[in-house]
């Protein structure tokens, strides 16, 4: 299939610059019935049924964006993938100014040594104490990020002066617990304690997985034949109790509802690797596009995604290309808000 198959025209004014307030008042385009229906996120308890199970991603976004200096040159980096210890893969701007052995200074006692450069602006760094030239331990890295880093908002959320104090809360889900993501699992941003109480009263269950979302989620697809695209790997896990709850819900006739593409990806990565849903902890670079056979997820709650993105390919695989095209046209016509801080749609698996 061609990249152009997943394109659409998006006016800039359709991109949300902040979330709905309260979060559960965001609009919801329901595609689970015979016709599209305009609803609100707060309608979920009435749409779902007793015995259904929501699966949310409990990853926590870290302050992964840093501004530093190498000599006189300013360097901006966004953490991308933890490689163990104090070492990270990052996207750097300008990457050409990051040479092996260079030291980028972010603040007192907090710097990084460049280990090498990859393709597409990717750079390997190790966080160090510049006074001793020694690698920092995990606690010191987290302290340095908290002191000098900022929330890694996606590039389409315009913040000329950097993320705001409101973004520190807005770009984090209520489920956030396991630190490690450099982008939010945005479907989870819609949930509130009030909504969770209503879902519990409706008999809808909750289970948690972890997928540490990488900055690669924002990288454009640069090949016309999507079969040539390669995903960046992300680490995730499914706890024993979550796997048990998913299997029990399925056996009792409940539907598995993935909250966000990240929850879906770790569930389907496990299913593809093991033939079912079980305790799982590994990296995944699963690339879901039309023709993929879903085995773990029945329904998907997700935001509206960028044109020509791998997430457009994923939702097209899940709900069908024609229904997704119609849904996006409807959402644009009705003034839905797009991307991370925008509205959502509820999809059902049409692959059988």
C-alpha positions as CSV (number, residue, x, y, z in Angstrom):
1,X,0.0,0.0,0.0
2,X,1.1,3.6,-0.6
3,X,1.6,6.3,1.9
4,X,-0.7,8.6,0.0
5,X,-3.6,6.1,0.8
6,X,-3.5,7.5,4.4
7,X,-3.4,11.2,3.6
8,X,-6.2,13.8,4.2
9,X,-6.5,17.6,4.2
10,X,-6.3,19.0,7.8
11,X,-6.9,22.7,8.3
12,X,-4.6,24.1,11.0
13,X,-7.5,25.4,13.1
14,X,-8.6,21.8,13.7
15,X,-5.5,21.0,15.8
16,X,-6.2,21.3,19.5
17,X,-3.8,23.5,21.5
18,X,-5.2,22.5,24.9
19,X,-7.5,19.8,26.2
20,X,-11.3,20.0,26.9
21,X,-12.1,21.1,30.4
22,X,-13.2,19.0,32.2
23,X,-11.3,16.3,30.2
24,X,-14.3,13.9,30.0
25,X,-16.4,16.6,28.1
26,X,-14.3,16.0,25.0
27,X,-16.3,14.9,22.0
28,X,-16.5,11.2,21.0
29,X,-17.3,9.9,17.5
30,X,-18.8,6.5,18.1
31,X,-18.3,4.1,15.2
32,X,-19.3,0.9,17.0
33,X,-22.9,0.8,15.7
34,X,-24.4,0.7,12.3
35,X,-24.1,4.5,12.0
36,X,-21.7,7.1,13.2
37,X,-22.9,8.9,16.3
38,X,-21.7,12.1,17.9
39,X,-21.3,11.7,21.6
40,X,-19.1,12.8,24.5
41,X,-16.4,10.9,26.4
42,X,-18.7,11.0,29.4
43,X,-21.1,8.8,27.5
44,X,-18.8,5.8,27.7
45,X,-20.6,4.2,30.6
46,X,-23.8,4.1,28.5
47,X,-22.0,2.8,25.4
48,X,-20.0,0.0,27.0
49,X,-21.7,-2.9,28.9
50,X,-21.2,-4.7,32.1
51,X,-18.3,-7.2,31.8
52,X,-16.3,-5.1,29.3
53,X,-12.7,-4.4,30.3
54,X,-10.9,-1.1,29.6
55,X,-7.1,-1.6,29.2
56,X,-5.1,1.6,29.9
57,X,-1.4,2.5,29.6
58,X,0.0,3.5,32.9
59,X,3.3,5.0,31.5
60,X,4.3,8.3,32.9
61,X,5.8,11.1,30.7
62,X,9.2,12.3,31.9
63,X,10.5,15.8,31.3
64,X,12.4,14.6,28.2
65,X,13.1,17.8,26.3
66,X,16.4,19.6,27.2
67,X,18.3,22.7,26.0
68,X,22.0,22.6,26.3
69,X,25.3,24.0,24.9
70,X,28.3,22.5,23.3
71,X,30.8,25.3,23.5
72,X,29.0,28.2,21.8
73,X,26.5,26.1,20.0
74,X,23.0,25.6,21.3
75,X,21.7,22.1,21.2
76,X,18.2,20.9,21.7
77,X,17.5,17.2,22.5
78,X,14.5,15.0,23.0
79,X,15.0,11.7,24.8
80,X,13.9,8.9,22.6
81,X,14.8,5.4,24.0
82,X,16.5,4.4,27.2
83,X,19.5,2.1,26.5
84,X,20.2,1.3,30.1
85,X,22.1,3.0,32.9
86,X,22.7,6.7,32.0
87,X,22.6,6.1,28.2
88,X,19.8,7.2,25.9
89,X,19.1,7.5,22.3
90,X,17.9,11.1,21.6
91,X,16.9,13.2,18.7
92,X,19.1,16.3,18.5
93,X,18.9,19.6,16.7
94,X,21.2,20.3,15.1
95,X,22.6,16.8,15.1
96,X,25.5,17.7,12.9
97,X,27.0,19.7,15.9
98,X,27.0,16.5,18.0
99,X,30.3,14.7,17.4
100,X,31.5,11.6,19.3
101,X,33.2,12.7,22.5
102,X,31.5,16.1,22.6
103,X,30.0,17.2,26.0
104,X,26.6,19.0,26.0
105,X,26.0,21.0,29.2
106,X,22.5,21.4,30.5
107,X,23.1,22.8,34.0
108,X,25.4,22.6,37.0
109,X,26.4,19.0,37.5
110,X,24.3,17.8,34.6
111,X,25.7,17.1,31.2
112,X,25.9,14.4,28.5
113,X,28.7,12.9,26.5
114,X,28.0,12.1,22.8
115,X,28.6,8.5,21.9
116,X,27.8,8.6,18.2
117,X,25.3,9.6,15.6
118,X,22.6,7.6,13.7
119,X,20.2,8.4,10.9
120,X,17.5,11.1,11.0
121,X,19.0,13.2,13.8
122,X,19.4,10.3,16.2
123,X,22.3,10.6,18.7
124,X,23.5,8.3,21.5
125,X,24.4,10.1,24.7
126,X,25.4,9.2,28.3
127,X,24.5,11.6,31.1
128,X,27.5,12.5,33.2
129,X,28.7,14.7,36.0
130,X,31.0,17.1,34.0
131,X,33.2,17.7,37.1
132,X,34.2,14.0,37.3
133,X,33.4,12.9,33.8
134,X,31.6,9.9,35.3
135,X,28.2,8.5,34.3
136,X,25.3,9.5,36.6
137,X,23.2,6.9,38.4
138,X,19.5,6.5,37.6
139,X,18.4,8.8,40.5
140,X,20.8,11.6,39.5
141,X,19.6,11.4,35.9
142,X,16.0,11.7,37.0
143,X,17.0,14.6,39.3
144,X,18.7,16.4,36.4
145,X,15.8,15.9,34.1
146,X,13.4,17.2,36.7
147,X,15.6,20.3,37.2
148,X,16.4,21.1,33.6
149,X,14.0,19.2,31.4
150,X,10.5,20.2,30.1
151,X,7.4,18.3,29.0
152,X,8.0,17.0,25.5
153,X,4.9,18.3,23.8
154,X,4.5,17.2,20.1
155,X,5.6,19.8,17.5
156,X,2.1,20.6,16.4
157,X,1.2,22.0,19.8
158,X,2.7,25.5,19.5
159,X,4.5,26.7,22.6
160,X,7.1,29.3,21.4
161,X,8.3,29.8,25.0
162,X,8.2,26.1,25.9
163,X,5.6,24.0,27.7
164,X,3.5,25.8,30.3
165,X,2.7,25.0,33.9
166,X,-0.7,23.8,32.7
167,X,0.9,21.4,30.3
168,X,2.8,19.7,33.1
169,X,-0.6,18.3,34.3
170,X,-2.5,18.3,31.0
171,X,0.0,16.1,29.2
172,X,-0.2,13.4,31.8
173,X,-3.0,10.8,32.3
174,X,-4.6,10.1,35.6
175,X,-3.2,6.5,35.3
176,X,0.5,7.7,35.0
177,X,2.7,5.6,37.4
178,X,5.6,4.0,35.5
179,X,8.0,6.7,34.5
180,X,9.6,6.3,31.1
181,X,7.5,7.8,28.2
182,X,8.6,10.7,26.1
183,X,5.1,11.2,24.7
184,X,1.7,10.8,26.3
185,X,-0.7,7.9,25.6
186,X,-3.2,10.6,24.6
187,X,-6.5,8.6,24.6
188,X,-5.9,8.2,28.4
189,X,-5.9,12.0,28.8
190,X,-9.8,12.0,28.5
191,X,-10.3,10.1,31.8
192,X,-11.3,11.7,35.1
193,X,-12.1,10.2,38.5
194,X,-15.7,11.1,37.9
195,X,-15.8,9.1,34.7
196,X,-14.0,6.1,36.3
197,X,-16.6,6.0,39.1
198,X,-19.4,6.0,36.5
199,X,-17.7,3.2,34.5
200,X,-17.2,1.1,37.7
201,X,-20.9,1.6,38.6
202,X,-21.8,0.4,35.0
203,X,-19.8,-2.8,35.6
204,X,-16.9,-1.9,33.3
205,X,-13.6,-3.1,34.5
206,X,-10.1,-1.6,34.4
207,X,-6.7,-3.2,33.8
208,X,-3.3,-1.6,33.2
209,X,-0.4,-2.3,30.8
210,X,2.8,-0.3,30.3
211,X,4.2,0.9,27.0
212,X,6.9,3.6,27.2
213,X,6.0,5.8,24.2
214,X,9.0,7.0,22.3
215,X,9.6,10.2,20.4
216,X,9.6,8.1,17.2
217,X,5.8,8.2,17.4
218,X,6.1,11.8,15.9
219,X,8.5,10.9,13.1
220,X,7.1,11.2,9.6
221,X,6.9,8.2,7.4
222,X,9.3,8.9,4.6
223,X,8.8,6.0,2.2
224,X,6.0,5.8,-0.4
225,X,5.6,2.0,-0.1
226,X,4.6,1.5,3.5
227,X,6.1,-2.0,3.5
228,X,9.5,-0.4,3.5
229,X,8.8,1.6,6.8
230,X,10.6,0.5,9.9
231,X,9.2,1.3,13.4
232,X,11.3,2.4,16.4
233,X,11.2,-0.1,19.2
234,X,9.5,0.7,22.5
235,X,9.5,-1.3,25.8
236,X,6.3,-2.5,27.3
237,X,4.9,-5.1,29.7
238,X,1.7,-6.9,30.6
239,X,1.5,-7.8,34.3
240,X,0.3,-11.3,35.3
241,X,-2.9,-9.9,36.9
242,X,-3.7,-7.9,33.8
243,X,-3.4,-10.9,31.6
244,X,-5.6,-12.9,33.9
245,X,-8.3,-10.2,33.9
246,X,-8.2,-9.9,30.1
247,X,-8.6,-13.7,29.7
248,X,-11.3,-13.9,32.3
249,X,-13.3,-11.0,30.7
250,X,-13.0,-12.6,27.3
251,X,-14.2,-16.0,28.6
252,X,-17.2,-14.4,30.2
253,X,-18.3,-12.6,27.0
254,X,-16.8,-9.2,27.8
255,X,-15.1,-7.0,25.2
256,X,-11.5,-5.9,25.5
257,X,-11.4,-2.1,25.0
258,X,-7.9,-0.7,24.4
259,X,-7.6,2.9,25.6
260,X,-5.2,4.2,23.0
261,X,-3.0,2.8,20.3
262,X,-0.2,2.2,22.8
263,X,-2.3,-0.2,24.9
264,X,-3.4,-1.9,21.7
265,X,0.1,-2.3,20.4
266,X,1.5,-4.0,23.5
267,X,-1.5,-6.4,23.6
268,X,-1.2,-7.3,20.0
269,X,2.6,-7.6,20.2
270,X,2.1,-10.2,22.9
271,X,-0.6,-12.0,21.0
272,X,1.5,-12.1,17.8
273,X,4.5,-13.4,19.8
274,X,2.7,-16.0,22.0
275,X,-0.7,-16.7,20.4
276,X,-2.6,-15.2,23.3
277,X,-2.5,-12.7,26.2
278,X,-0.1,-13.6,29.0
279,X,2.5,-12.0,31.2
280,X,4.8,-10.2,28.9
281,X,7.8,-7.9,29.1
282,X,9.8,-7.0,26.0
283,X,10.6,-4.4,23.3
284,X,8.2,-4.2,20.4
285,X,8.5,-2.6,17.0
286,X,5.2,-4.1,15.8
287,X,3.9,-2.2,12.7
288,X,0.2,-2.5,12.3
289,X,-1.3,-1.7,8.9
290,X,-4.2,-3.0,6.8
291,X,-4.1,-6.7,6.5
292,X,-3.1,-7.2,10.1
293,X,-5.2,-9.8,12.0
294,X,-6.1,-8.6,15.5
295,X,-6.3,-11.2,18.2
296,X,-6.4,-9.4,21.5
297,X,-8.5,-6.2,21.2
298,X,-12.2,-5.8,20.4
299,X,-12.6,-2.1,20.6
300,X,-10.3,0.9,20.5
301,X,-10.7,4.4,22.0
302,X,-8.3,6.7,20.2
303,X,-7.7,10.3,19.2
304,X,-7.7,11.6,15.6
305,X,-4.2,11.1,14.1
306,X,-1.8,12.8,11.8
307,X,-2.1,12.4,8.0
308,X,0.3,9.8,6.5
309,X,1.2,8.5,10.0
310,X,1.6,4.9,11.2
311,X,-1.3,5.5,13.6
312,X,-3.6,6.3,10.6
313,X,-2.5,3.0,9.2
314,X,-3.2,1.3,12.5
315,X,-6.8,2.6,12.9
316,X,-7.4,1.9,9.2
317,X,-6.3,-1.7,9.8
318,X,-8.6,-2.0,12.9
319,X,-11.8,-0.3,11.6
320,X,-11.4,-0.5,7.8
321,X,-10.0,2.1,5.4
322,X,-13.3,3.3,4.1
323,X,-15.0,3.7,7.6
324,X,-11.9,5.7,8.8
325,X,-12.0,8.0,5.7
326,X,-15.7,8.6,6.3
327,X,-15.2,9.1,10.1
328,X,-12.4,11.7,9.5
329,X,-14.4,13.6,6.9
330,X,-17.4,13.6,9.4
331,X,-15.1,14.8,12.2
332,X,-13.7,17.6,10.1
333,X,-17.2,18.7,8.9
334,X,-18.5,18.7,12.5
335,X,-15.6,20.6,14.0
336,X,-14.0,17.9,16.0
337,X,-10.6,18.8,17.5
338,X,-7.6,16.7,16.3
339,X,-4.4,15.2,17.7
340,X,-3.0,14.9,21.3
341,X,-5.2,17.4,23.1
342,X,-8.2,16.8,20.8
343,X,-11.3,14.7,20.7
344,X,-11.6,10.9,20.2
345,X,-13.3,8.2,18.4
346,X,-14.5,4.7,19.5
347,X,-13.8,1.9,17.0
348,X,-14.7,-1.7,16.7
349,X,-12.5,-4.5,15.3
350,X,-13.8,-5.2,11.8
351,X,-11.1,-7.8,10.9
352,X,-13.1,-10.7,12.3
